[in-house]
Amino acid sequence: MMGGAANFAIYQKNFERFGLNPNTANHVGWYELTPEEKQEDLWRRNKYIFENHGQEYFKDYEPMKYPYNSWSFYFQGLVPGIGLHTSMYWLAVENLASEEQKAIWMPEIRQVNHLGTYAQTELGHGSNVAQLETTATLDKATDQFVVNSPTITSAKYWPGDLGRNTNRAVIFARLIIDEQDYGVQPFMIETRDPKTWKHRPGVETGDIGAKYGYTSKDNGYAIFSNVRIPRTNMLMGLCNVSKEGEVSLKGDPRVMYTVMMYIRMLIVRECGNLTMCGNTIALRYLSVRRQFAT
């Protein structure tokens, strides 16, 4: 049920470390909490783990290392803030940024010097990446990109931890140079000041509100209005843009979609794991339950 001996050993270690500790243990009162209270409860546990086991569970964490068993799976709900940071955001930088960019950003990410997320989906476009509408237009005079959400449907919508719990994001936007559209590319944007947590100029983010599930997760939206970022904030592992606006491919652009594909594979796998856990609970219960004296 746990996916093999390696996964089971990790589960046992986490259960002994978290489940028997009153600072981190799951509790029945969880099911009576509002979405805001659930996030506050999980942030409290997050803080304890970071302060006491930060090196192992945050700084030395490897999101793609076998047996792919995240420590956060133990907890009720979805761990806020750090969940997308140590998965899609981390993987986007590691797989899509240039070696020079990774040398700058990855130490910050590993040390959790900021909290990041992955913002691809828009209100009007989910998996249809080719039709994303957010734009990043090169301003050669300032050596910057100007990021905009030109329509209502171009608002980034649904990314986890985007609304309130992170201050950076890898966003996907159309690369525009001299009015020519070069297709979708990833860009690093600082959405909030790390000290004050106030929005950067031109950035609006927030929680999307009530959902049928994922009630403990800050699924957010983001709207950009003339947000300026350095040209070097475009992740240039697969495509390079010079100060003069020259575009050159360095790899297969299809690699850009692997982060989302990997996470969706994990979601499918986790559905199977949760189904097996539910079936095991049901089988054990029906094996011992007695309704009548006979």
C-alpha positions in Angstrom: 0.0 0.0 0.0 2.9 2.4 0.7 4.6 1.7 -2.6 7.4 -0.5 -1.4 9.9 -0.9 1.5 11.7 2.4 0.8 8.5 4.4 0.9 7.3 2.6 4.0 10.5 3.3 5.9 10.1 7.0 5.1 6.5 6.9 6.2 7.5 5.2 9.5 10.2 7.8 10.2 7.8 10.7 9.5 5.0 9.2 11.6 7.3 8.8 14.6 8.7 12.3 14.1 5.4 14.1 13.4 2.6 11.9 14.5 3.8 11.5 18.1 4.7 15.2 18.5 1.9 17.5 19.7 3.5 20.4 17.7 2.9 18.6 14.4 0.4 15.7 14.9 -2.8 15.5 12.9 -6.0 16.0 14.9 -9.7 15.4 14.6 -10.5 19.1 15.1 -9.0 19.7 11.7 -12.3 18.8 10.1 -14.2 21.6 11.9 -11.8 24.3 10.8 -12.5 27.0 8.2 -10.1 27.2 5.2 -8.3 30.2 6.8 -8.0 28.3 10.1 -6.6 25.2 8.3 -3.9 27.3 6.6 -3.0 28.9 10.0 -2.8 25.5 11.6 -0.5 24.2 8.8 1.7 27.3 8.9 2.2 26.6 12.7 3.4 23.1 11.9 5.5 24.4 9.0 7.3 26.8 11.3 8.0 24.1 13.9 9.4 21.7 11.2 11.6 24.5 9.6 13.0 25.5 13.0 13.7 21.9 14.1 14.3 19.9 10.9 14.8 22.6 8.3 18.0 21.2 6.9 16.5 17.8 6.1 13.0 18.7 5.0 13.7 22.1 3.3 17.3 22.9 2.5 18.5 19.3 1.5 15.2 18.3 0.0 15.3 16.7 -3.5 11.9 16.9 -5.2 12.7 14.3 -7.9 14.7 11.9 -5.8 13.5 8.3 -5.5 11.2 7.2 -3.8 9.4 10.4 -4.5 7.7 10.4 -1.1 7.2 14.0 0.1 7.3 14.5 3.9 4.3 16.8 3.4 2.1 13.8 2.4 1.8 12.9 6.1 -0.2 16.0 7.0 -3.9 16.7 6.7 -4.6 19.0 3.8 -2.0 20.6 1.6 1.0 22.3 3.3 0.8 26.1 2.4 3.7 28.2 1.1 6.3 25.5 0.9 4.3 23.0 -1.2 4.7 24.7 -4.6 8.1 26.1 -3.6 9.7 22.6 -3.2 7.9 21.2 -6.2 6.9 23.1 -9.4 8.8 26.3 -8.6 12.0 24.5 -7.7 11.7 22.2 -10.7 11.0 25.0 -13.1 14.2 26.9 -12.1 16.2 23.7 -12.1 15.1 22.5 -15.5 14.4 25.8 -17.4 16.9 28.3 -16.2 20.5 28.7 -17.6 23.5 27.5 -15.6 24.3 31.1 -14.7 20.8 31.7 -13.5 20.7 28.5 -11.4 23.9 29.5 -9.7 22.2 32.6 -8.5 18.6 31.3 -7.8 19.0 27.7 -6.6 21.0 28.5 -3.4 18.2 31.0 -2.5 15.5 28.4 -3.2 17.3 25.7 -1.2 17.8 27.9 1.7 14.2 29.1 1.5 15.3 32.7 1.5 12.1 33.4 -0.4 8.9 31.5 -1.2 8.0 30.8 -4.9 5.3 29.3 -7.0 4.6 28.2 -10.6 2.0 30.3 -12.5 1.1 28.9 -15.9 -2.7 28.5 -15.9 -4.9 31.5 -16.8 -8.6 32.1 -16.4 -9.2 31.4 -20.0 -6.5 28.8 -20.7 -5.3 25.8 -18.6 -3.5 23.0 -20.5 -3.7 25.0 -23.8 -0.3 26.6 -23.2 0.0 27.8 -26.8 -3.0 30.2 -26.2 -1.8 31.8 -23.0 -2.3 35.6 -23.2 0.0 37.2 -20.6 2.7 39.1 -22.4 6.3 40.0 -21.7 7.5 42.7 -24.1 11.2 43.6 -24.4 12.1 47.2 -23.8 15.5 47.5 -25.3 16.1 51.0 -24.0 16.0 49.8 -20.4 17.0 46.2 -20.9 13.8 45.1 -19.2 10.7 43.1 -19.9 7.3 44.7 -19.4 4.8 42.1 -18.2 1.0 42.7 -18.7 -2.3 40.9 -18.4 -4.0 42.4 -21.4 -7.5 40.7 -20.9 -9.6 39.3 -18.1 -9.0 35.8 -19.4 -5.2 36.4 -19.2 -5.3 36.6 -15.4 -3.2 33.8 -13.8 -5.8 31.7 -12.1 -5.6 28.7 -9.7 -1.8 28.3 -9.1 -1.2 27.1 -5.6 0.2 29.6 -3.0 0.0 32.4 -5.6 -2.5 34.6 -3.8 -1.1 35.1 -0.3 1.7 32.7 0.6 4.6 33.4 -1.8 6.6 36.4 -3.0 8.1 35.1 -6.2 6.7 33.2 -9.2 7.8 31.6 -12.4 5.1 32.8 -14.8 4.6 31.8 -18.4 4.0 34.7 -20.8 4.3 35.4 -24.5 7.7 36.7 -25.5 7.2 39.9 -27.6 10.1 41.7 -29.3 9.5 44.5 -31.8 5.8 43.5 -32.0 6.8 40.0 -33.0 5.4 37.1 -30.9 8.0 34.4 -30.2 5.7 32.2 -28.2 5.4 31.3 -24.5 8.5 31.5 -22.3 9.0 31.3 -18.5 9.9 34.5 -16.5 10.8 35.1 -12.8 8.8 37.8 -11.1 8.9 39.1 -7.6 5.3 39.6 -6.7 5.7 40.9 -3.1 8.4 42.8 -1.1 10.0 40.1 1.1 10.2 42.5 4.1 6.8 44.2 4.0 4.9 41.5 2.0 3.2 44.3 0.1 2.7 43.8 -3.6 5.3 45.1 -6.0 4.1 47.9 -8.3 1.7 46.7 -10.9 1.1 43.3 -9.3 -2.3 42.2 -7.9 -2.7 38.8 -6.4 -5.4 37.2 -4.2 -7.1 33.9 -3.2 -9.7 32.7 -5.7 -12.2 31.9 -2.9 -14.3 28.9 -2.1 -13.6 25.5 -3.8 -15.1 22.0 -3.6 -11.8 20.6 -2.5 -8.2 21.7 -1.6 -9.7 23.9 1.1 -6.4 24.3 2.9 -4.6 25.5 -0.2 -4.2 29.1 -1.2 -5.2 28.8 -4.9 -4.6 32.3 -6.2 -4.9 34.7 -9.1 -2.5 37.3 -10.4 -2.9 40.3 -12.7 0.0 42.2 -14.0 0.0 45.9 -15.2 3.2 47.2 -16.7 5.4 45.2 -14.3 9.0 45.7 -15.2 11.6 42.9 -14.6 15.2 42.6 -15.8 15.8 41.0 -19.2 17.8 38.3 -17.3 14.7 37.3 -15.4 13.6 35.3 -18.4 14.6 31.7 -17.7 17.1 31.1 -20.5 18.0 27.5 -20.3 16.2 26.7 -23.6 15.9 30.1 -25.3 18.2 33.1 -25.0 17.3 36.8 -25.6 20.2 39.3 -26.0 20.1 42.9 -25.0 19.7 43.7 -28.7 16.6 41.5 -28.9 18.2 38.6 -30.8 16.5 35.3 -30.0 18.3 32.0 -30.1 17.1 28.5 -29.2 19.5 26.5 -27.0 17.3 23.3 -26.5 14.1 21.6 -27.3 11.2 24.0 -26.3 9.0 21.1 -25.5 11.1 20.5 -22.3 9.3 23.6 -21.0 6.1 21.5 -20.4 7.8 18.7 -18.5 7.4 20.3 -15.1 3.6 20.4 -15.4 3.6 16.9 -16.9 5.6 15.5 -14.0 3.4 17.0 -11.4 0.3 15.7 -13.1 1.8 12.3 -13.2 2.3 12.5 -9.5 -1.3 13.5 -9.0 -2.5 10.5 -10.9 -0.2 8.3 -8.9 -1.3 9.8 -5.6 -5.0 9.2 -6.5 -4.1 5.5 -6.7 -2.3 5.6 -3.4 -5.2 7.4 -1.7 -7.7 4.9 -3.1 -5.6 2.0 -1.8 -5.5 3.6 1.7 -9.2 4.1 1.7 -9.9 0.6 0.6 -7.5 -0.7 3.3 -9.4 1.3 6.0 -12.7 0.0 4.7 -11.6 -3.6 4.6 -10.2 -3.5 8.1 -13.4 -1.9 9.4 -15.8 -4.3 7.8 -13.6 -7.3 9.1 -14.2 -6.3 12.7 -17.5 -4.5 12.8 -20.4 -6.4 14.3 -23.9 -5.0 14.1 -26.0 -7.7 15.7 -25.5 -10.1 18.5 -25.8 -13.0 16.2 
